[in-house]
Amino acid sequence: MSDILWNNEDPITDIGIEVPRWIEQDITPYDVAAILQGGCNSGAYMPAVTYYDAANTMSEHGDAVMDFIEDALGCLEWPECDTSWSGLACHFLSIAVELWCSGVEDEIIEALEELEDCDED
């Protein structure tokens, strides 16, 4: 993973990268690096692992989240049978956030490197 991600705490939207509405709009390259390293469950992205926040996000954007996962993986990965409703929200939102981060990593690095090149000129 590139150090350039770890060294930037400005919102990704500031470098022209679209963030899905089901991810907090102020997510940074630093956040993406942390999510890629340890996953949402490591505490790197608390809105996906806090029952209240994840349930609210899935209530508002659940269809988009589920479609995103299905488009990326071809199917949904279901947790164990005894998972609560809020647990399901955390499960699926975490998967989607982690998939989005892995899919956008190279785009973020490229955009940040272009910014660095412009600053050097």
Secondary structure, 3 states (H helix, E strand, C coil): CCHHHHCCCCCHHHHCCCCCCCCCCCCCHHHHHHHHHHCHHHCCCHHHCCHHHHHHHHHHHHHHHHHHHHHHHCCCCCCCCCCCHHHHHHHHHHHHHHHHHHHHHHHHHHHHHHHHHHHHC
